[in-house]
């Protein structure tokens, strides 16, 4: 096999792993990214009507790492090994055109019940009542089957017809065969036709996710 054949094989594998179709040509490039504000209620959200892309998932699922990778930044979103660290809705302005919105993680038992309840209300109010929300990227750990919290979240998003896509994080931490199985399992359990494998280490899935952003901005 020539080097060119090997390169083509790697490209084909990456496309298969992330379910990229041949006609997917939309491109989106992040040129500028800046933190705008943190908020806990609608009165504090940005009011300039820019479209928004939300990121949700269980605590410590890798939302900050995904945001930093998509924006080509090491420190735009603060990463932490402590689950439950994000307690507000954080808005990041991208290309002065749209917002990436980091939502608090769900499913972390050690956070006080009152705080968890507040998070639930805050997240629900944002997702249900934000007309400029174009897409919600729901992050799931590729190393394990979707949890009950993941299933509930996906069903909730679908019930309220909130556009969403499932992203399997930490794909570099499992083997190729395990990743293939994880993609099939998550698609079945979460009742979705597409899941996107992502790695902050190798950037697998980055372009596919950005193409999703481009598509909803059209």
C-alpha positions in Angstrom: 0.0 0.0 0.0 1.4 3.4 -1.0 1.6 6.3 1.4 -1.2 8.0 -0.6 -3.4 4.9 -0.1 -2.6 4.9 3.6 -3.6 8.5 3.9 -6.8 7.9 2.0 -7.6 5.0 4.2 -7.1 7.1 7.4 -9.4 9.8 6.0 -12.0 7.3 5.1 -11.8 5.8 8.6 -12.2 9.2 10.2 -15.3 9.9 8.0 -16.8 6.6 9.0 -16.2 7.1 12.7 -17.9 10.4 12.7 -20.6 9.6 10.1 -19.5 12.3 7.8 -21.4 12.2 4.5 -19.8 12.8 1.1 -22.0 15.8 0.4 -21.2 17.6 3.7 -19.2 20.6 2.4 -20.2 23.4 4.7 -17.1 24.8 6.5 -16.9 27.0 9.6 -13.6 28.5 10.9 -13.3 30.1 14.3 -11.2 33.3 13.9 -11.9 35.0 17.2 -13.4 33.9 20.5 -13.9 35.8 23.7 -15.6 35.2 27.0 -18.6 37.6 27.3 -20.4 36.9 30.6 -21.8 34.4 33.1 -25.5 34.4 33.9 -28.0 32.5 36.0 -31.3 34.0 34.7 -32.8 35.3 31.5 -32.5 39.0 32.4 -28.7 38.6 32.4 -28.4 36.8 29.0 -27.0 38.7 26.0 -29.7 40.7 24.2 -28.1 41.2 20.8 -30.0 38.3 19.2 -26.9 36.5 17.8 -27.5 32.8 17.1 -26.4 30.4 19.9 -24.9 26.9 20.1 -25.3 25.3 23.5 -23.1 22.6 25.0 -24.6 20.3 27.6 -23.7 17.0 29.3 -22.9 15.4 32.6 -20.4 17.0 34.9 -16.7 16.5 34.0 -17.7 15.2 30.5 -15.2 17.5 28.7 -17.3 20.5 27.6 -14.5 22.9 28.4 -12.0 20.8 26.4 -14.4 20.7 23.4 -14.9 24.5 23.6 -11.2 25.1 23.7 -10.5 22.8 20.8 -13.2 24.2 18.6 -12.0 27.8 19.3 -8.2 26.9 19.0 -7.7 28.2 22.5 -6.1 26.5 25.5 -7.8 28.7 28.1 -11.0 30.2 26.8 -13.1 27.8 28.9 -11.7 26.8 32.2 -11.1 23.0 32.5 -11.3 21.3 35.9 -11.0 17.8 37.3 -13.7 18.7 39.9 -17.2 17.8 38.7 -19.9 20.4 39.2 -17.5 23.3 38.9 -19.5 25.2 36.3 -22.5 26.7 38.1 -23.5 29.4 35.7 -24.4 29.6 32.0 -21.3 31.0 30.2 -21.5 32.9 26.9 -18.5 33.0 24.5 -18.7 35.3 21.4 -17.4 33.6 18.3 -16.3 35.6 15.2 -18.5 38.4 16.6 -21.3 36.5 14.9 -22.6 33.9 17.3 -22.3 32.6 20.9 -21.1 29.2 22.2 -23.0 28.7 25.4 -21.6 26.4 28.1 -24.3 25.0 30.3 -23.8 23.6 33.9 -23.2 19.8 34.0 -25.9 17.5 35.2 -25.9 14.3 37.2 -23.3 15.1 39.8 -24.5 13.7 43.1 -22.1 15.5 45.4 -23.5 18.9 44.6 -26.1 20.1 47.1 -29.6 19.1 46.1 -30.8 22.7 46.2 -28.0 23.7 43.8 -28.8 20.8 41.5 -32.5 21.9 41.4 -31.4 25.5 40.6 -29.2 24.2 37.8 -32.1 22.1 36.4 -34.5 25.1 36.3 -31.8 27.4 34.9 -30.9 24.9 32.1 -34.5 24.1 31.3 -35.5 27.8 31.1 -32.6 28.5 28.8 -33.2 25.6 26.4 -36.9 26.0 26.2 -37.2 29.8 26.0 -34.2 30.9 24.0 -35.4 31.7 20.5 -31.9 32.3 19.1 -30.8 28.8 20.1 -29.9 27.0 16.9 -28.3 23.7 18.1 -27.6 21.9 21.3 -24.5 19.6 21.4 -25.0 16.9 23.9 -21.8 15.4 25.2 -21.6 11.7 26.3 -18.6 9.8 27.6 -17.4 7.3 24.9 -15.9 5.0 27.5 -19.2 3.9 28.9 -22.8 3.4 27.7 -25.1 6.4 28.0 -26.3 6.9 31.5 -29.9 7.3 32.7 -29.2 11.0 33.0 -28.0 11.1 29.3 -31.1 9.2 28.1 -33.4 11.5 30.1 -31.7 14.6 28.7 -31.8 13.3 25.1 -35.5 12.4 25.4 -36.2 15.8 26.9 -34.5 17.6 24.0 -36.3 15.5 21.5 -39.7 16.0 23.2 -39.4 19.7 23.0 -38.0 19.5 19.5 -34.8 21.3 20.4 -32.3 20.6 17.6 -29.5 18.5 19.0 -26.5 16.3 18.1 -24.7 13.8 20.2 -20.9 14.0 20.7 -18.9 11.2 22.2 -16.0 12.7 24.1 -12.6 11.3 25.1 -12.5 9.0 22.0 -8.7 8.8 22.2 -8.9 6.9 25.5 -10.4 3.8 23.9 -9.4 1.5 21.0 -10.7 1.8 17.5 -13.0 -1.3 17.9 -14.3 0.0 21.2 -15.1 3.4 19.6 -17.0 1.7 16.8 -19.0 -0.2 19.4 -19.6 3.0 21.4 -20.9 4.8 18.4 -23.4 2.0 17.7 -24.5 1.7 21.3 -25.0 5.4 21.9 -27.0 5.8 18.6 -29.2 2.9 19.7 -29.7 3.9 23.3 -30.2 7.6 22.6 -32.4 6.9 19.6 -30.4 9.0 17.2 -29.2 8.4 13.7 -25.9 10.1 14.2 -23.2 10.4 16.8 -19.9 12.3 16.5 -16.7 10.9 18.0 -14.5 13.6 19.4 -11.1 13.8 21.0 -9.5 17.0 22.4 -6.1 15.2 22.1 -6.3 14.3 18.4 -9.0 16.8 17.3 -11.0 13.9 15.8 -14.5 15.2 15.1 -13.6 18.9 15.3 -14.3 19.6 11.6 -17.5 17.6 11.7 -18.8 19.5 14.7 -17.9 22.9 13.1 -19.7 21.8 9.9 -22.8 21.3 12.1 -22.5 24.8 13.4 -22.1 26.1 9.8 -25.3 24.2 8.7 -27.5 25.8 11.4 -26.2 29.3 10.6 -27.2 29.1 7.0 
